[in-house]
Amino acid sequence: MVTTTIEFKIFVPNKKQAELLIARTQDRQSRQRISTVKNDQTVYFHCQVSNLEGGDYEYRDLIYKLVPQITNQTDE
């Protein structure tokens, strides 16, 4: 079985939202090894996956769907 690492980055408006995004995504699909690094307002995702046919892109799409939910929240 071949394991591939995919990397992508997402810009979020502020640090609080970046931390929320990291917390939300670390709770999901724990079978995948995910490390996130914050650099200013960019969240970097490094996902190791063994199924190149869909699992990696499904996870990426899930994160992209979370971004508008988090960035559209008002700070209370």
C-alpha positions in Angstrom: 0.0 0.0 0.0 1.4 3.4 -1.0 1.2 6.3 1.4 1.1 9.8 0.0 1.4 13.1 1.8 -0.7 15.9 0.5 -0.2 19.5 1.5 -2.4 22.5 1.1 -2.9 25.8 2.8 -5.9 28.0 3.7 -5.9 31.7 4.5 -8.2 32.7 7.4 -9.0 36.3 8.5 -7.7 36.1 12.0 -5.7 34.0 14.5 -8.8 33.0 16.5 -10.5 31.6 13.4 -7.3 29.8 12.5 -7.2 28.1 15.9 -10.9 27.2 15.6 -10.3 25.6 12.2 -7.4 23.6 13.6 -9.5 22.4 16.5 -12.4 21.4 14.3 -10.3 19.5 11.8 -8.2 17.6 14.3 -11.5 16.1 15.7 -12.3 14.6 12.3 -11.0 11.4 10.7 -8.5 10.6 13.4 -7.3 7.7 11.3 -5.3 10.1 9.2 -2.2 11.8 10.6 -2.8 15.5 10.4 -0.3 18.1 11.5 -1.2 21.8 11.3 1.1 24.7 11.5 0.0 28.3 11.9 2.0 31.0 10.2 0.4 34.4 10.5 -3.1 33.8 9.2 -2.4 30.8 7.1 -3.1 27.3 8.2 -1.1 24.6 6.6 -2.4 21.0 6.4 -0.2 18.0 6.0 -2.2 14.8 5.5 -0.8 11.4 5.1 -3.1 9.1 3.3 -3.0 5.7 1.9 -5.8 6.0 -0.6 -5.0 8.4 -3.4 -8.2 7.6 -5.2 -10.4 9.7 -2.9 -9.7 9.8 0.7 -7.2 12.7 0.6 -9.4 14.9 -1.6 -12.5 14.1 0.4 -10.7 15.3 3.5 -9.4 18.4 1.8 -13.0 19.2 0.5 -14.3 18.7 4.1 -11.9 21.3 5.4 -12.8 23.7 2.6 -16.4 23.4 3.5 -15.6 24.2 7.2 -13.7 27.4 6.3 -16.8 29.5 5.4 -18.6 28.3 8.5 -15.8 29.4 10.7 -14.8 32.6 8.9 -18.4 33.8 8.8 -19.0 33.4 12.5 -19.1 36.6 14.5 -16.8 37.1 17.4 -18.8 37.2 20.6 
